[in-house]
Amino acid sequence: MVSLEEKLKSNDVTEDQLMMNFKEAYDEAGQCRNMILQLEICVRRVRRRQHLPRSRYPALL
């Protein structure tokens, strides 16, 4: 039978592991922010195209 102390030690997360998890989460959040920014830019382009004559569409590509 595993003692409570041994079980707690096996469940401990080291500071290095916490920092690595934080860095991964931070990097993933940065990727999400970039994706949101790209989507916002695409939406702005579409909205601008709706207000321009057809002859000016290629200039926005």
C-alpha positions as CSV (number, residue, x, y, z in Angstrom):
1,M,0.0,0.0,0.0
2,V,1.3,3.4,-1.0
3,S,1.7,5.8,1.9
4,L,0.0,9.1,1.8
5,E,3.4,10.9,1.8
6,E,4.6,8.9,-1.2
7,K,1.4,9.6,-3.0
8,L,1.7,13.3,-2.3
9,K,5.3,13.3,-3.6
10,S,4.2,11.6,-6.8
11,N,1.5,14.3,-7.4
12,D,3.9,17.2,-6.7
13,V,4.4,19.5,-9.6
14,T,7.9,21.1,-9.7
15,E,8.5,24.8,-10.2
16,D,10.1,23.9,-13.6
17,Q,7.0,22.0,-14.7
18,L,4.8,24.9,-13.6
19,M,6.9,27.3,-15.6
20,M,6.9,25.1,-18.6
21,N,3.1,24.8,-18.4
22,F,2.8,28.5,-18.1
23,K,5.1,29.1,-21.1
24,E,3.1,26.7,-23.2
25,A,-0.2,28.4,-22.2
26,Y,1.3,31.8,-22.8
27,D,2.5,30.8,-26.3
28,E,-0.9,29.2,-27.1
29,A,-2.7,32.4,-26.0
30,G,-0.3,34.4,-28.3
31,Q,-1.2,32.2,-31.2
32,C,-4.9,32.7,-30.5
33,R,-4.4,36.5,-30.3
34,N,-2.7,36.4,-33.7
35,M,-5.5,34.4,-35.2
36,I,-8.1,36.8,-33.8
37,L,-6.1,39.8,-35.2
38,Q,-6.0,38.1,-38.7
39,L,-9.7,37.5,-38.6
40,E,-10.4,41.1,-37.6
41,I,-8.3,42.3,-40.5
42,C,-10.2,40.0,-42.9
43,V,-13.5,41.3,-41.6
44,R,-12.3,44.9,-42.2
45,R,-11.3,44.1,-45.7
46,V,-14.6,42.5,-46.5
47,R,-16.5,45.5,-45.1
48,R,-14.4,47.9,-47.1
49,R,-15.1,45.9,-50.3
50,Q,-18.8,46.2,-49.7
51,H,-18.4,50.0,-50.0
52,L,-16.1,50.2,-53.0
53,P,-17.0,49.9,-56.7
54,R,-16.2,46.5,-58.3
55,S,-13.3,47.9,-60.3
56,R,-11.3,48.6,-57.1
57,Y,-11.6,45.1,-55.6
58,P,-8.3,43.8,-57.0
59,A,-6.4,46.6,-55.3
60,L,-7.3,45.2,-51.9
61,L,-6.1,41.6,-52.5
